[in-house]
Amino acid sequence: MSLSHALVHVRTPTYRRPEPLHRCLTSLIEQSHGNWVCDVYDDDPEGSARDVVKAFSDDRITYNHNRPQRFASRNIDKCFSRDNPREADYFCVVEDDNFILPRFMEDNIALCHRENVQIVLRNQLVEHHSDTPDARLSKSGLLDDKLSAGRYEPDVFRLSLIADIGVSNGGLFWSREASSELEVSVPCSATLQEYMRTFAITEPIYVALEPLAVWAENGDATQRDHGLNVGYFNRELTLKHSIGILQRRAWTIARAEDRANFLIHPQFCYSRESRARGLVKSHIRLGAGTALRWKEALRLAVRGGLIRLIGRPEPGLHQFLQAQAN
């Protein structure tokens, strides 16, 4: 099969955002790679995205009305399912408020083939003040100051959790041959899912720094999420406690040499200070040497201790980690 004939299955979760959805789907039509299909998963009980999809009159785009309603976290997570009803060769998730640039599919397919990997993490530009008259694109990508371009072994890639989040949903592009289970499949917030998805990668992943996708910075507008009947303070404690568990587990399973070199590991672009802050706050290492002033290290250690004492992990996290161990 030639690369131009590879079929890409795009999954697009949406909820009551007709104009951004129209822009999102337009970005698919403008792709240099034309062999793709898209399933739109509408979580609006009134089915408001139906008319947007119908207006395109493009047989490659299929409307799906979620019944029952999934809410944001589950609607997004299902888009990472291993199910392949379209018999596609490659997959990506483009949320309704995001979009991709014209070479996104073509370049990612070529990269998978050239580097012999099944998962690519593509850099994304940020759209600030999305869906407002002040909307503008960032000049740099989300990954520019975080990761180096190139191939990562999974144990090394998981260590990115200690300094930051790791993957971004809209930056992932994967093959049907990928062995990693990218669908989290347990109830949790959409934010925690990305941390868990980073942890779930069990094979080499290639980080591509040319930004060919756009992430909309409008998190407050998408909060129809799991657990939102809980107060903000408790949600944050739950999130941070859960992240700490993932960080400590990622550290435990990493190779000794990668742990020893973490503060200066060449595949990460995070500052030495940000790496040290992650180590101390997660209680992986309470001493940061010369990377942090002792007062800062003490403050972070106490903060991390309070999170572990007061916070409660997401109920599904233990189940997720058990599945990863099997």
DALINLIN-V769936 format. One record per residue. N is the residue number from 0. RES is the residue in one letter. BURIAL is 1 if it has 9 or more other ideal C-beta (glycine too) atoms within 8 Angstrom, else 0. Layout:
N_RES_BURIAL, N_RES_BURIAL
//
This chain:
0_M_0, 1_S_0, 2_L_1, 3_S_0, 4_H_0, 5_A_1, 6_L_1, 7_V_1, 8_H_1, 9_V_1, 10_R_1, 11_T_1, 12_P_1, 13_T_1, 14_Y_1, 15_R_0, 16_R_1, 17_P_1, 18_E_0, 19_P_1, 20_L_1, 21_H_1, 22_R_1, 23_C_1, 24_L_1, 25_T_1, 26_S_1, 27_L_1, 28_I_0, 29_E_0, 30_Q_1, 31_S_0, 32_H_1, 33_G_0, 34_N_0, 35_W_1, 36_V_1, 37_C_1, 38_D_1, 39_V_1, 40_Y_1, 41_D_1, 42_D_1, 43_D_1, 44_P_0, 45_E_0, 46_G_0, 47_S_1, 48_A_1, 49_R_1, 50_D_0, 51_V_1, 52_V_1, 53_K_0, 54_A_0, 55_F_1, 56_S_0, 57_D_0, 58_D_0, 59_R_0, 60_I_1, 61_T_0, 62_Y_1, 63_N_0, 64_H_0, 65_N_1, 66_R_0, 67_P_0, 68_Q_0, 69_R_1, 70_F_1, 71_A_1, 72_S_1, 73_R_1, 74_N_1, 75_I_1, 76_D_1, 77_K_1, 78_C_1, 79_F_1, 80_S_0, 81_R_0, 82_D_0, 83_N_0, 84_P_0, 85_R_0, 86_E_0, 87_A_1, 88_D_0, 89_Y_1, 90_F_1, 91_C_1, 92_V_1, 93_V_1, 94_E_1, 95_D_1, 96_D_1, 97_N_1, 98_F_1, 99_I_1, 100_L_1, 101_P_0, 102_R_1, 103_F_1, 104_M_1, 105_E_1, 106_D_1, 107_N_1, 108_I_1, 109_A_1, 110_L_1, 111_C_1, 112_H_0, 113_R_0, 114_E_0, 115_N_0, 116_V_1, 117_Q_1, 118_I_1, 119_V_1, 120_L_1, 121_R_1, 122_N_1, 123_Q_1, 124_L_1, 125_V_1, 126_E_1, 127_H_1, 128_H_0, 129_S_1, 130_D_1, 131_T_0, 132_P_0, 133_D_0, 134_A_1, 135_R_0, 136_L_0, 137_S_1, 138_K_0, 139_S_0, 140_G_1, 141_L_1, 142_L_1, 143_D_1, 144_D_0, 145_K_1, 146_L_1, 147_S_1, 148_A_0, 149_G_0, 150_R_1, 151_Y_1, 152_E_0, 153_P_1, 154_D_1, 155_V_1, 156_F_1, 157_R_1, 158_L_1, 159_S_1, 160_L_1, 161_I_1, 162_A_1, 163_D_1, 164_I_1, 165_G_1, 166_V_1, 167_S_1, 168_N_1, 169_G_1, 170_G_1, 171_L_1, 172_F_1, 173_W_1, 174_S_1, 175_R_0, 176_E_0, 177_A_1, 178_S_0, 179_S_1, 180_E_0, 181_L_1, 182_E_1, 183_V_1, 184_S_0, 185_V_1, 186_P_0, 187_C_1, 188_S_1, 189_A_1, 190_T_0, 191_L_1, 192_Q_1, 193_E_1, 194_Y_1, 195_M_1, 196_R_1, 197_T_1, 198_F_1, 199_A_1, 200_I_1, 201_T_0, 202_E_1, 203_P_1, 204_I_1, 205_Y_1, 206_V_1, 207_A_1, 208_L_1, 209_E_0, 210_P_1, 211_L_1, 212_A_1, 213_V_1, 214_W_1, 215_A_1, 216_E_1, 217_N_1, 218_G_0, 219_D_0, 220_A_0, 221_T_1, 222_Q_0, 223_R_0, 224_D_1, 225_H_1, 226_G_1, 227_L_0, 228_N_0, 229_V_0, 230_G_0, 231_Y_0, 232_F_0, 233_N_0, 234_R_1, 235_E_0, 236_L_1, 237_T_1, 238_L_1, 239_K_1, 240_H_1, 241_S_1, 242_I_1, 243_G_1, 244_I_1, 245_L_1, 246_Q_1, 247_R_1, 248_R_1, 249_A_1, 250_W_1, 251_T_0, 252_I_0, 253_A_1, 254_R_0, 255_A_0, 256_E_0, 257_D_1, 258_R_1, 259_A_0, 260_N_0, 261_F_1, 262_L_1, 263_I_0, 264_H_1, 265_P_0, 266_Q_0, 267_F_1, 268_C_0, 269_Y_1, 270_S_0, 271_R_1, 272_E_0, 273_S_1, 274_R_1, 275_A_1, 276_R_1, 277_G_1, 278_L_1, 279_V_1, 280_K_1, 281_S_1, 282_H_1, 283_I_1, 284_R_0, 285_L_0, 286_G_0, 287_A_1, 288_G_0, 289_T_0, 290_A_1, 291_L_1, 292_R_0, 293_W_0, 294_K_0, 295_E_1, 296_A_1, 297_L_0, 298_R_0, 299_L_1, 300_A_1, 301_V_0, 302_R_1, 303_G_1, 304_G_1, 305_L_0, 306_I_1, 307_R_1, 308_L_0, 309_I_0, 310_G_1, 311_R_0, 312_P_1, 313_E_1, 314_P_0, 315_G_1, 316_L_1, 317_H_0, 318_Q_0, 319_F_1, 320_L_1, 321_Q_0, 322_A_1, 323_Q_1, 324_A_0, 325_N_0
//
